[in-house]
Amino acid sequence: MYRNTPRSYGAVARAFHWATALVVLGNIGLGLVAHRLPMDQLALKFALFSLHKTLGVAAFALGAARILWALSQPRPVPLHPERRVETAMAETVHWVLYASLMLVPLTGWIEHAATEGYAPILWPFGQGLPMVPKSPELALTMAALHKMLAWVLMAAVALHVAGALKHAIIDRDQVLARMLTGRAAGGTTSGGRHATPALVALALLGAAAGWALNAPQPQAPVASLAAQVSEWQVLDGELAFSVRQMGAPVRGEFGDWTASISFDPDSGTGAVSVSINLQSATLGTVTDQLRGPDFLDAETAPLALFQAEIRPEDEGYLAEGHLNLRGETLPVTLPFDLDIADGIARMQGATALDRRDWGIGAAYPDDATLGFEVVIQVSLTASRDPGAVVR
């Protein structure tokens, strides 16, 4: 029989139960392995995360179908209705399981959709979600919820399995047999659905979510570089970079930098010196890895310095000089456009560097996984007015 009865689970409910168990348990294992895999195995790490995310979407769809089916079916009665506390605990665990089956993959899915640069979901329907913007803040929030709710799910699964083993080994009743084979057992009155276990489950999940959201988060460093003496004072600007990760572009920036600029508009020549606080680098959800020893090594060498001479070139300008980064000094040329009006200079420029030249990401030699080319993008507004606000 494919439908439930007051004394047994039908074939559909049993199929949903065991398919969900297989997908969830397998995906828990994948997630734990992928998370713990070292960064020097980045290609394998991304491949496992792609599979983890794909199974997560499948788990969400499977869980939704299972819940809809369960709501349309009679619930087999408890075998021991006189054990009220035990029955209430079992129902609470079931509610936690049902809610977690939806919330764990959903929070992971939103995190994925909000992240730039990702291990992709292995399907042809795109990587985004409606009304979910690309936002590092949203991605980090969803990551915290996903992690905490995953632990709640694992705890609920452990309690569920422990309860099933108790019935099979200690009580020696037919609880496990009803789900394994569809054997009928218990009374004939359909089991009702009580509000108290659902409310307790909701409170537990709310407490877990609150704990995750209120846990201390790493804070971006406060700008610490002192402004340099400069003929042209920077009023506003952005120093950003982009790189391809798993074929998708990701964008980061340096939040703390200063510039000393001398420039003669008549001859189009000058000089520039830019100091960059590497500890202010951000790159979405992988900021900690970016600042770490495998990449910028910001703790060991927290300052980068670009010094260059400025000269006109064709219809624009060139800043030709050297970049000192991670203890390595190499030549760099930055083409840029410049417009000066009413004493205000506005410039925009970009150049491409090879991260390997400075030993950045040396353990990741695969361009397809992490691109060799890093595009540096600069824009700023500067003034000769001594009363202007110095960056």
N, C-alpha and C positions, 0 to 999 in steps of 0.2 A: 504494500500500500504506500502511495507516495505522499499522502497527507498524514498529519498528526492526529492522534486520538487522545482522549484523556488519560490513556494508560501507556501510550507508546509514541516514539518519534517516527515520522514517515521517512521514506527514502530521500525526499528532497532535503528535509532538514538535516538528515545525517550526512548527505553529500556536502551540503554547505558547511557543516561543522568541520569535517575532516579536510576539506579543501582549504578552508580558512586557516586551520591549524597548520597545514603544510606550508602555506604561503607565509604566514606570520612568523613561524619558527625559523623558516629558511631565511627570511628577510632580517630577522633579528641577528642571526649569525653573520649574514653579509655585512650589515651595518657595523657590527662590532669589529669585524676583521678589517673592513675598509678604514674605519676610524683609527685603528691602531697601527695600520701599515705605515712604515716610515716614509718620509717625503722623498727619499732617494729612489723609491719605487713608484714614482708619480703616475706613470702610464697604467700600471696595474691598479693603483689606488683609484684613479678616475674610472677605469673599466668596472671595478667592483661597485663604485658609487652609482654609475649609470645603471647597472643591473639592479641595485638596491632601490633606486628611484622608480625604475620601471615596475618592479614587483610591488612597490608601495602604491602606485596608481592602480595596479590590479587588485591589491588588497582593499583599497578604498571602494572600488566598484563591487568587489565580492562581498565586502561587509555591508554595503548599502542594500544589495540584493538580499542578503541573508536576513537583515533586520526587517525589510519589507515583508519577506515571506513569514518570518516569525510572528509579526503583528497580525497576519491574516489567519493564523493557525491557533487551535486550542493548545494550551500549555499543559503537558502531562503533569499530573499531580505529584507532589512530593511523596516519596515512599514512607517518610517518617514525619507526618504533619505535627505529631505531638512534640517533636524537637524544634520548638519555635525559634530559639536563638540560632541553632545551627541552620535552619531553613532560611532565616532572615539574612544570615551571613552569606549563605550561598547565593541568594538573590542579589545581594549587594555586589558581590564579586561579578555576577553575570552582567549587571548594569554597568559596572566599571569596564568590563571587557567590551561590551557593545559600544559604549561611548569612545573608548580608546581606539577601537577598530576604525572609527571615523576620524577622530582628532589627530592621531599620530600621523597617518599619511597626509591628512589635509594640511597640517602645519608644515610638514616637510615639503609638500608641493608648493605652498605659498613661499617658503624660504627659497626654493629653487627658482620660482618665477621672478622673485624680487632681486635675484643675484645676477650680476654681470660676470660672464665667464663661469662655466659650469661643466660638470660631467652630465651630458645630455640624457634626457629620458629617451629610451629607444623606441620611438614610435613616430609616425609621420604627421602628427597633428599640431606641431609647434611646441615651444617650450614655455610660453607665457600663460597667464591666466587673466580673464577679464577683470578689470578694475584693480589689478595688482601692479603697481608701478615698480620700476627698477629702483630699489632703495636699500642701501646698506643697513640703515637703521631698522627698517622693517624686516630684512633678512636676518639680522642678528636677534631681533625679538622672536621671530618664528623659530630660529635655531634653538634658542633657550627653551621655548615651549615644547618643541619637538623632542628635545633631549629628555626633559623632565617627564613628559607624558609617555615617552618610550619606556622609561624606568617604571612608571606606574603600570603600563601594559605588561611588562615582564613580571612584575610582582603579582598582578592579577592572574596571569597565566600559571605562575608557580603555585598560587593558592588553589586555582581550579584543578590543576593536575594532582596536587596533594589531596584535595577532597575526593577526587575520583578514585585514587589509590586507597584512601581510607575505606570507601564504600566497598571496594573490591577485596581488600585484604583483611580489614578488621571487621567490618559489618557483614561482609559476605552476602550482600544483597544484589539486586538487579539494576542498580543505577547505571553502572558502566555498560552492562549488557543492553540496556535500552538504546544507548547511542551507538554501540557497536553493531548490533544485529537487528534492532527494531523490536526486541522482545517486549511484550506487554507485561506491565507490573504495576502494582499499586491499586488505589481505589478507582472508582468510576466517575467521580465528580471532577469536572474540569478545574484545574488550578487557576485561581484568580491572579490578577496583577496588583500588587500592593504598592502604595505610594512611598512608604517609609524607606525601603531599601533603595529606591531610585533617588530619593532626596539625600540619603546618606552618601550614595555614590557621587552625586553632583557636588556635595560639600567636599568630599575627598579630592575630586578632580579640581575644584576651584582652589582648594588649599595648595595643591601641587602647582597649579598655574601661577598662583600668587607668589609662591616661593621662588619659582623660576624667574618671574619678572622683577622681583625685588632683590634678587641676588646681586652682589656688587659686580659691576661690569668694568673692564679695563677702560681707563680714561685716556683720551688723547693728551699728549703733553702740552703744557702751557707754553706759548711762544716765549723763547728765551734768548734769541739772538738780538743783540743791541743794534739799533739802526746805525748804518755807516755814514760817515761824512760824504756828502754827494753834491755835485753841482746841480744835477737834476734829481729832485726828490720824488720817490715813488709814492703816488697817492693811492693807487689801487692796482691790483694785478693778480695773476694766477700762474702758477707753475705746475703743469700737469704732465702726465705721461700715459701712454697706452701700450698694451702688449696683447698678443693673441694667446689665449689659453684654450686648449682643445678646439682650436679653430674659431673661437668666439672672441671678439675684442673686449677687453676689460680696461677700465680707466681709473687711474689713481691721481693723487696730487700731493704736493708738499705744502703743508699749512704754515710753515715758518721759514722765511728766507728774507734776506736783505740784499740790497744792491747799491753799489756806488757807481754813478754814471757821470762821465764827462763827455760832452758832445758839442761840436761846432756845426750849427746848421748850414753855415755858408760853405764850408769845405766838405761836410758830410763825414768828417772823421772824429774819432774819439776813442774812449776806452771804457770798459765795464768790468766790474768785479762783483760776482754774485756768491754769497755764502748761503748754504742750504743746510738746514737742520734735518738730518736723515731720520731722527726720531719723530719727526712730524709727518712722515710719509703715511698715507692711508691707501688701502686698496680693498674696499668692501669688506667681505668677511674673512679675508686672508691677510689682514694688516699685520698681525703678529708674526706670521711667517715671512712677510716682506721685510720687516725690520730685523729678522733673525740672522744668524751667522751664515746661512746658506745663500742669502740674498744681499741686502744692504749692509748687514753686520753693524747696525746703528749703535750698538752698545760699545763695541770696540773702537769704531771710527765714526763718531756721530756727525762729523762735518764734511760736506763736499764743497769744493771751491772751483768756480769757473772764472777764469781771467782771460780777457780777449781784447784785441784792438778792433775798432770799428772803421769800416771804409765803405764807400759807395760801390755798388755792383749792378750793372745794367739798370733796371728800373727800381731796384731796391737797395738793400744794404747787407753787408756781411759782418758778423762778429767772429773773428778768427782767433783762436787761442787754445787753451788747454783746460781739461777738466781733471781735477784730482778727486778720486773717489775710491774708497776702500784701500788707500795707500798707493794707488796706481794713477800716474799722470799721463794722459794721452791727448793728442790733438783733437779738437772738435771745432767744427764750423757751423754757425747758426745763421741761415739766411732769414731776413725779416723785412717787413714793410713798416714804414714810418710815416706818420702824418703829424705835422706841427701847425697848430693854429692858435692864435691869441696866447702864446706862451705855454700851451699845453701840448705835450707830445704823447701820441698813442702809437704803440707798436704791437705787432703780432708776428710771431715767427715759429718755426718748427724745424726739427732736424731728427734724423734717425741714427740711433746708436746700436751697436751689437753688444748685448749684455755680456757675452763671453769675454770681450776685451778687458773687462774689469773684474772677471771672475765671479760674476753674479749668476747664481743658479748653475754653477759648474757641474753639479751632480745630475743635472737634467739636460742631457745632450740631444734630446729629441725635439726638433723644431715643431713637429706636429702637436706635441703635448704642451710645450711652453715655447712660444716664439722667440727666436734669437733677436729679432728687431724690436727695439723699444723706441717709440716715437715721443720725443720731448716737445711739448707745446708751451709757448710763453706768450703772455699778453700782459701789457701794463700801461698805466697812464702816469705820466710824470710831469713835473712842473719845475721851473727855475725860481718860482716865488718862494722866498725864504720863510714866509709865514704859512706855507702849506703844511698839512699834517703829514709827518714823515712816517713811512711804513716801519 
